[in-house]
Amino acid sequence: MSFQHIRTEMAGGVGSIILNRPPVNILNIEMMEEINQALQGFKGEEGLKILVLRAEGKAFSAGVDVEEHLGDTMKKMIETFHGMFRLMDELQAPSVAVVNGSALGGGCELALYCDMVLATERSTFGQPEVMVGVFPPIAALVFPRIIGRKKAMELILSGKTVGARDALEMGLINRIVSEDSMEEEVKQFVGDIARHSAVVLRLTKKATIEGLCDDAEGGLRRIERIYLDELMRTEDATEGLKSFLEKRKPVWRNK
C-alpha cells in the first residue's frame, strides 16, 4: 500500500512504520489515518513479531497539528489520534520506538506508548500541551504507569522538555544509542526479540499487561470524556490553542 506521509516495511517478522512528513512530522488527521491503515494491515500478518516506529528527518514528531484541535475537526482528530493507540493494543505484538530528535506532544505520546524506546543522545521528550490550554490524554493514561504518579504529574503539569539522559533515568526510555551506530544497535535490539515465536511474543506481552491489572481502554474512555466534554468546553482551552496559532501569549481567564 502506498502512502503520502509514512512508509511501511515488513521483513523477517519486523513490521516498520516510518514517519515521513517533513520537516518535523507534524501529525495531522490525514497522516494519522495512514498510520491507522498501516496498523490495520499489520493485523493481518500472523508472522509479525515486533512493530517498529521510527521517523525520517530531524525530529521524530513535533506533535499533533494544533489547527485540528479547534472547530469541527477536533472530535475527529481525537478519534483518529486515539485510534492509533487502540490499534497498537489490538495488534498485540511488542512495539519499539526509535527516536532521533524531538518527540513532543502527540509525537511523544506515540513514541512512549510503545513497549520499548531507543533514543539517541540528541533526542528530547516533552508534553507541552498545558502551555496551550489543553492536556495530553495518552500521557495522562500511560505516564503514571511508566514512571509513577509524582514524576508523571511534574512532566504533564509543567510542560517541560527533558533530554535523553533524564528520560533514561526516569524510565521513559530503555536505552540511549549512538547516532553513528544507531542502525546497527537498533537491528541488534530488535533482532534479540524477533528471533522468538510471534505467537509466544504476543502472549508474553498480553500476560505482562494483564499482570499489571491494567484497564487501559476503560481509562482512555474516561480521559476522552474529560477532554471532549469538559476541557474543550472551557474558555481557556480555546484561548490557549488560538494564542499558539496567532503566535502570542495566552491570556488565561481561569474558566
N, C-alpha and C positions, 0 to 999 in steps of 0.2 A: 504494500500500500504506500502511495506517495503522499507526503505531507509538505506543507509550506514552512512550518515553524519548528519542526522537530525532525529527527532521523531515528530510525529504528534498526536494530541488528539482532540476529538470532544465530548463535553458533556455539556448539559444544554445551548446550544446556543453559547458556547465559543469554538472557534477553536484555537488550540495552535500549534505553530511550535517551537520546541526546538532544538537549535544548539548543535551538539554533535560531534565535530571533535577535539579531544584532540591534543595538550594541550591547545591551545588558540583560537580554532575555526577560523583558517585562512580560508577565503572564496576563494576556488578555483572554477574553472568552473564547475566541477562535483557536488560540494556541492550546488552551486547556481542553477544549473539545477534542483536539488532535491527540493530546496525551491520553484522554479517556478512550478514544478509539484504539490507540495502541495497546492500552491495558486490556481492553476487551479482546483484542486479537491474541494477546499472550495467554488469556484464559483458556484458549483452545489448544495450547501447546502442552501436552502431557509430559513432555521431556524437559519442560522449563524447571531449572534447578535454582536459579537465582536471578533477580532483577537488578540491573544496574542503572542508576540515574546519574547522568553527567551533563556537561554543557560545553558548548563552543564559546569562544570569546573571552573577554576579560572578567566576566562575572558568572557565577552560577545562575543567579537570578536576583534582580533588584526588587522583586515583588510583583504584586497584582496591580494591574492598571487602575490608578486612582479614579479616573473618569468613570469607570464602570461600577464604582461604589455608589454612584448617585443616580437618581431618577429611575426610569423604567428598567434599566439593566441590572439594578442592584440585586434583586432576588435571583435572577438567572445567573449572575456572577457567583453568588454564594452557592447555589445548587451545583454549578459546573465545577467550582473550586473544590467543594467538599466531595464531589463525585470522584475526584482523583484518589482521595484517601479511602473512600469506601471500596473502590475497585482494587486498590492495593491490598486491602484486607481480604476481599473476595479471591484475589489471586492466590493467596496463601503462601506463595513462595517467599523465602527470605529476600530482603532487599538491601542494597548498598548504595549510598550516595557518594559520589566523588566530587568534592568541592575544591575548585581552584579559583579563588577570588571571593567576591562578596556574595553572601546568601542573606538577603534581607526580607523582612515582611513575609509575604506568602512564599517567597523563594526559600527563606529559612525554614518555614514550616514544611515545605516539600522535602527539603534535604533531611531535616531532623526527624521526620515521621518514619524515614527508612529505619530498618532494624539496626543497621550499622552505617557509620560515616567515616570516610577517609578524607583528609583535608591537607592542603599544602600550608606552609608557614604563612603565606600572604593572605590566607582566607580570613574572612570576618563573618560574624553571625550576629543578627540583631532583629528585634521586633519593635520597630519604631511607631507602630500604629497609634499608640496612646498620644503621640505628638500631633496627630491629625484628627483626634477626637473619636477614635474607634479602638477596638481591641482585637487581638489575633485569636480567632476561635480555636484553631488547631493547636496553637501553642498553649492556650488555656487548658486544652484537653491533655496534651502529652507531656508538657514540661514538668508538672508536678510528679508525674510518673517516672521521668528520667532523672531529674536532679533534685527532687524533693520540693516541698511547698515553699520554703523560705527563699531559696535561690530563684525558683520559678517566679515568685512574686516580685523579687527585685528586678529581674530582667524584663518582665512584662510591664510592670508599673513605671519603671524608669525609661524604658525605650532605648536603653544604651546598647551599644555595639561592643562585642568582645572579640578578641583575636583568637587564633587557633590554639595558642598555648593555654589561655584561660578556658576556652571551650573544652580542651582535653582534660584539664584539671577538674572541671565541674562534672565531667562525664557526658557532655553533649556529643562528643565525637569519640571514635575508637582509637584513631592513630593519626599522627602527622606524617605525611610522606613528602619526600623531596620533590620539588618541581622538576628537577632534572631527570630523576629516575621514576617519575610518577607512573608511567605506563607499566614498567616492569613490576613495581610494587603493587599496583592495583591488580595486575594479572596474577601475581602470586597469591594475594589475599583472596581474590575471587576463586582462583583455582583450588585453593585448600578446601573450599566449600563445595564447589561444583563437581568434585571427584566422587561425591557421595550420591546415593539414590535420590531421585527427585521426590518420590512419594515419602521417603523417610524424612527428608528435609522439611517438607510441608507439614508433616505430622509432628515433627520435633518443634517447629515454630508454633504450631497450634497448642501443643502441650505447655510450652513455655508461657504463652499468653494466658492460657487457662489457669496456670499456676499462680498468676497474679490476681485471679478472680476479677478480671478487668472487663467491665461492661462498657467498652469504648463507644459502641453505637448508641447506647442509651445516653451516655454522657454527651455525645456530639449532638443528639437531637435536643437535649435540654439547653446546650450552649447556643444552638441555632435559634431557638425561641427567644433567648435573651437578646441575641444580636439583632434579629429581624423585628421583633415585636416591642422591644424596649429601647435598646441602644439607638437604632436607626430612626426612632421617632423623637429623639431629643434634638434640641436646637444646636447643641454643641457638636454633635456628630456631623451635622450638615455644615456648620461653620468651619470645623477643622478640615474637612475634605475640600471645601471651596477655597479656603485660605491657601492650602497647598497648591491647588491648581492656579490660583491667582498670584502665587509667589509672594505672600505676605504673612505676617504673624497672625495667628488666630486671636480673636477677642472672645474669651470664654464668658458665657453668661451663667454657667453652672446650672443649666436646666435644659 
